[in-house]
Amino acid sequence: MDWNFYKGKRILITGNTGFKGSWMSRLLLELGADVTGYALEPPTEPSMFRICGVEKEMETVTGDIRDLETLQRTVKEVKPELMIHMAAQPIVRESYQNPVYTYEVNVMGTVHVLECIRTNECIRSFLNVTTDKVYQNREWEWGYRENERLNGYDPYSNSKSCSELVTDSYRRSFFGTEEEREVSISTARAGNVIGGGDFAADRIVPDCVRAAMAGKIIEVRNPNSVRPYQHVLEPVAVYLMILQKQWENPALAGSYNVGPDEKDCFTTGRLAEEFCREWNACTGEEISWGSVQKDGPHEANYLKLDCSKLKHTFGWKPAWNVEEALRKTVEWYACYHNGGDIAACTAGQIEEFLKLF
């Protein structure tokens, strides 16, 4: 990667006030990019967006991805060269409670973004961020590949499958033909991300952090479910790698899985156990976890990704294994818990990561 590629580049991020979007924004600011965001207010309080100082260092247009008119106006004003679509309703359990809203945001939101790209010639490279849950989950013990069937079970996963199909339809219908201009378009399907600054409900690490700060036992719903955990900087850096490489060579555009090596696919119970160990070592506060049985909607039990395509195409490999990712995550939250300098902690982790990427 030549990170100097992003210096001065105009880039628009949808969903930049979210957890992953905040890390993306922080990284691009560190690289000297001209970053603009389009998003709703931060989805949680506290939020990574405000805590690490991103809010004050970039322009963000407050807007709903379902509002095509405002989004179109923003694109025309910003004239981005690159665009990353990260705005979403990202919670599985929330999608059961509000399926219509989930489909409106995740499907029609994607349509609106692609329509802006179709009608604005400034954009040359675009990435749609989806999820590992887009695949029809057969509870296989091996990882899903990019050519497997897309058919997520729950409304969130299914809406992201639809987002993939919408992206592919626009790519084939409007871009890259002899009659149309060339726009490099890819989708990235990332596994479960962990890292400092996630305060969402119904996610294992934020649940662990809230329990630890309150001095309570961590309650784990599905301790035997297997997930491909990785630090948030892993997919964020990969997104930027794809954007740059397909800018330089449009033939590299496509769909890519982004996940850890197989040895880093942990059960939720093991992740909770490792979190407790790291928290105890970092803070000196003894915490523990326990399994609880709670009624809830269907969730996949076993999920892995095959990332061979990403590795073979770009020579990529993860920089941090899951133990190191968890160590950095706990380091960030311990800094927050103790009233430390979050901006410096975040910048330090980015610098350390980029040296290894």
C-alpha positions in Angstrom: 0.0 0.0 0.0 1.1 3.5 -0.8 -0.8 5.4 1.8 0.3 8.7 0.1 -2.3 7.9 -2.5 -5.0 9.4 -0.2 -3.3 12.7 0.5 -5.5 15.4 -0.8 -8.0 12.9 -2.4 -11.7 14.0 -2.0 -13.6 11.1 -0.4 -17.2 10.9 0.8 -18.2 8.4 3.5 -21.8 7.5 4.3 -22.3 6.5 7.9 -19.2 8.1 9.1 -20.6 8.8 12.6 -20.9 5.0 13.4 -18.3 2.9 15.1 -16.5 1.6 11.9 -17.1 4.8 10.1 -15.4 6.8 12.8 -12.3 4.6 12.6 -12.4 5.0 8.8 -12.6 8.8 9.1 -9.9 9.0 11.7 -7.6 6.9 9.5 -8.2 9.0 6.4 -7.6 12.2 8.3 -4.3 10.8 9.5 -3.5 10.1 5.8 -4.2 13.7 4.8 -7.4 13.0 2.8 -10.1 15.6 2.2 -12.9 13.7 4.0 -16.6 14.5 4.0 -19.2 12.5 5.8 -22.9 12.0 5.2 -24.7 10.5 8.2 -27.3 10.8 10.9 -26.2 11.8 14.4 -24.0 9.3 16.2 -26.1 6.2 17.0 -24.9 5.9 20.5 -24.0 8.1 23.5 -21.1 8.0 24.1 -19.8 7.7 20.6 -16.4 7.1 19.0 -17.1 9.9 16.6 -17.1 12.5 19.4 -14.7 10.9 21.9 -11.7 10.6 19.5 -12.2 14.1 18.0 -13.3 13.2 14.5 -16.4 15.4 14.8 -14.2 18.6 15.0 -11.8 17.7 12.2 -14.0 16.9 9.3 -17.2 18.2 7.7 -20.3 16.0 8.1 -23.6 16.6 6.4 -26.3 15.5 8.7 -28.7 13.5 6.4 -30.6 10.3 6.1 -29.5 7.8 3.5 -33.1 7.4 2.5 -33.3 11.1 1.4 -32.1 10.9 -2.2 -32.5 14.7 -2.8 -30.2 15.7 0.1 -27.7 13.0 -0.8 -27.6 14.1 -4.4 -27.0 17.7 -3.4 -24.2 16.7 -1.1 -22.4 14.7 -3.8 -22.8 17.6 -6.3 -21.3 20.0 -3.8 -18.4 17.8 -2.5 -17.5 16.3 -5.9 -15.8 13.2 -4.4 -13.3 11.2 -6.3 -13.9 8.1 -4.1 -16.9 7.0 -2.1 -17.4 4.5 0.7 -20.9 3.4 1.6 -21.0 2.4 5.3 -24.4 3.8 6.4 -26.6 1.0 7.6 -29.0 -0.4 10.2 -26.3 -2.9 11.5 -27.9 -4.9 14.3 -29.5 -8.3 13.8 -31.9 -8.1 16.8 -33.0 -4.6 15.9 -33.9 -5.8 12.4 -36.4 -8.2 13.8 -38.1 -5.3 15.7 -37.9 -2.9 12.8 -37.7 -4.8 9.5 -39.2 -2.1 7.3 -36.8 0.5 8.5 -33.9 -2.0 8.1 -34.8 -2.7 4.4 -35.4 1.0 3.7 -31.9 1.9 5.0 -29.9 -1.1 3.8 -31.5 -1.7 0.4 -33.0 1.7 -0.8 -30.1 3.5 0.8 -27.7 1.5 -1.4 -29.9 2.3 -4.4 -29.7 6.0 -3.6 -25.9 5.9 -3.3 -25.5 4.1 -6.6 -27.9 6.5 -8.3 -25.7 9.4 -7.1 -22.7 7.7 -8.6 -24.6 7.1 -11.9 -25.5 10.7 -12.2 -22.3 12.3 -11.0 -19.2 11.8 -13.1 -16.7 12.8 -10.4 -16.6 9.4 -8.7 -14.1 6.9 -10.0 -13.8 4.3 -7.3 -16.7 3.1 -5.0 -16.9 0.5 -2.3 -20.1 -0.8 -0.7 -19.5 -2.3 2.8 -21.8 -5.2 3.5 -21.3 -8.1 5.9 -20.2 -11.8 6.2 -23.9 -12.5 6.9 -24.9 -12.1 3.3 -24.4 -15.8 2.6 -27.1 -18.5 3.0 -25.8 -20.0 6.2 -25.7 -23.8 6.1 -23.7 -24.0 9.4 -20.7 -25.4 7.4 -17.4 -25.9 9.2 -15.5 -24.2 6.4 -15.5 -20.6 5.2 -17.9 -19.2 2.7 -16.4 -18.0 -0.6 -17.5 -15.0 -2.7 -19.3 -17.2 -5.2 -21.6 -18.9 -2.6 -25.3 -18.2 -2.6 -26.5 -14.9 -1.1 -29.5 -15.3 1.1 -29.2 -14.0 4.6 -31.7 -15.4 7.1 -32.8 -12.5 9.3 -34.0 -9.1 8.0 -30.6 -7.4 8.6 -28.6 -10.2 6.8 -31.1 -10.5 4.0 -31.2 -6.7 3.4 -27.4 -6.8 3.1 -27.7 -9.7 0.6 -30.1 -7.4 -1.3 -27.6 -4.6 -1.1 -25.0 -6.8 -2.8 -27.5 -7.7 -5.6 -28.4 -4.1 -6.1 -24.7 -3.2 -6.4 -24.0 -5.9 -8.9 -27.1 -4.9 -11.0 -25.9 -1.2 -11.2 -22.4 -2.3 -12.0 -23.5 -4.5 -14.9 -26.3 -2.1 -16.1 -24.6 1.3 -16.0 -20.8 1.1 -15.6 -17.9 -0.3 -17.5 -19.5 -0.8 -20.9 -18.3 0.9 -24.0 -21.2 3.3 -23.9 -20.8 4.2 -20.2 -17.9 5.7 -18.2 -15.6 3.5 -16.2 -16.3 3.4 -12.5 -14.6 0.8 -10.3 -17.2 -0.8 -8.0 -16.6 -3.4 -5.3 -18.3 -4.8 -2.3 -16.6 -6.0 0.9 -18.0 -8.6 3.2 -16.3 -8.3 6.6 -16.6 -10.5 9.6 -17.3 -9.4 13.2 -15.2 -6.5 14.2 -14.0 -5.5 17.6 -12.1 -2.4 18.8 -12.3 0.6 21.0 -15.2 3.0 20.6 -18.1 0.5 20.0 -20.9 1.3 22.4 -23.8 -0.5 20.5 -26.3 -2.7 22.2 -26.4 -6.5 21.6 -22.7 -6.8 20.6 -20.4 -9.0 22.7 -17.5 -6.6 23.3 -19.6 -3.5 24.2 -21.7 -5.8 26.5 -18.4 -7.0 28.1 -17.3 -3.4 28.6 -20.5 -2.2 30.1 -20.5 -5.1 32.6 -16.9 -4.6 33.5 -17.3 -0.9 34.2 -20.4 -1.6 36.3 -18.6 -4.4 38.2 -21.1 -7.0 37.1 -20.7 -10.5 35.6 -20.7 -10.5 31.8 -23.8 -12.3 30.4 -23.1 -14.2 27.2 -26.2 -15.4 25.2 -24.6 -17.8 22.8 -21.2 -18.9 24.2 -20.7 -21.7 21.6 -21.4 -19.6 18.5 -18.3 -19.2 16.3 -17.5 -15.9 14.7 -14.6 -14.5 12.6 -13.4 -11.8 15.0 -10.9 -9.1 13.8 -9.8 -5.7 14.9 -11.8 -2.9 13.2 -8.6 -1.5 11.6 -8.2 -4.7 9.6 -11.3 -4.3 7.3 -11.0 -0.5 7.3 -7.5 -0.7 5.9 -8.6 -3.3 3.4 -11.5 -1.1 2.2 -8.9 1.6 1.4 -6.6 -0.9 -0.2 -9.5 -2.0 -2.5 -10.5 1.6 -3.3 -6.9 2.4 -4.3 -6.1 -0.8 -6.2 -9.3 -0.7 -8.3 -8.7 3.0 -9.1 -5.3 2.0 -10.5 -6.6 -1.2 -12.2 -10.4 -1.5 -12.7 -10.1 -5.2 -13.4 -9.6 -5.7 -9.7 -13.1 -4.6 -8.9 -15.4 -7.3 -7.5 -16.6 -8.8 -4.2 -14.2 -9.6 -1.4 -14.4 -11.4 1.9 -12.5 -9.7 4.7 -11.9 -11.8 7.8 -9.2 -13.3 10.1 -7.3 -16.5 9.6 -9.2 -19.7 10.6 -7.3 -20.0 13.9 -8.8 -16.6 14.9 -12.4 -17.7 14.6 -13.4 -17.9 18.2 -16.5 -19.0 20.1 -18.2 -16.1 21.9 -17.5 -17.8 25.2 -13.8 -17.9 24.5 -13.8 -14.3 23.4 -15.5 -13.4 26.7 -12.9 -15.4 28.6 -10.0 -13.7 26.8 -11.6 -10.3 27.4 -11.8 -10.9 31.2 -8.2 -12.0 31.2 -7.0 -8.9 29.3 -9.2 -6.5 31.4 -7.9 -8.0 34.6 -4.3 -7.6 33.4 -4.9 -4.0 32.1 -6.9 -2.6 34.9 -6.4 -4.8 37.9 -10.1 -5.2 38.2 -11.4 -8.8 38.5 -14.3 -9.6 36.3 -15.9 -12.9 35.0 -18.5 -14.1 32.6 -21.4 -16.6 32.6 -23.8 -18.1 30.1 -27.4 -17.0 30.3 -30.4 -18.4 28.5 -32.5 -15.6 27.0 -35.3 -15.9 24.5 -34.5 -14.2 21.3 -34.7 -14.4 17.5 -32.7 -16.8 15.4 -29.0 -16.2 15.1 -26.5 -18.2 13.2 -24.4 -20.6 15.3 -21.4 -21.1 13.0 -20.0 -18.6 10.5 -16.6 -18.4 8.8 -15.2 -16.7 5.7 -12.7 -17.9 3.1 -10.5 -14.9 2.4 -8.3 -16.6 -0.2 -9.4 -14.3 -3.0 -8.4 -11.2 -1.0 -5.0 -12.8 -0.1 -4.2 -14.0 -3.6 -5.3 -10.8 -5.4 -3.5 -8.3 -3.2 -1.0 -10.3 -1.2 -2.9 -9.4 2.0 -2.7 -11.0 5.4 -4.1 -9.8 8.8 -1.7 -7.6 10.8 -3.1 -8.5 14.2 -4.3 -11.9 15.4 -7.4 -12.0 17.6 -5.5 -12.0 20.8 -3.7 -8.8 19.8 -6.9 -7.3 18.5 -8.6 -8.0 21.8 -5.5 -6.6 23.7 -5.8 -3.3 21.7 -9.5 -3.2 22.3 -9.2 -3.5 26.0 -6.3 -1.0 26.0 -8.7 1.6 24.3 -11.5 1.0 26.8 -9.3 1.0 29.8 -8.0 4.4 28.6 -11.6 5.6 28.3 -12.5 4.1 31.7 -9.6 5.9 33.4 -10.2 9.3 31.7 -7.1 9.1 29.5 -6.3 10.8 26.2 -8.5 8.8 23.7 -7.4 10.8 20.7 -3.8 9.9 21.4 -4.6 6.3 22.1 -6.5 6.0 18.9 -3.8 7.7 16.8 -1.1 5.5 18.5 -3.0 2.3 17.6 -3.5 3.4 14.0 0.3 4.2 13.6 1.2 0.9 15.1 -1.2 -1.0 12.8 -0.1 0.7 9.6 3.5 -0.3 10.2 2.4 -3.9 10.0 -0.3 -3.8 7.3 
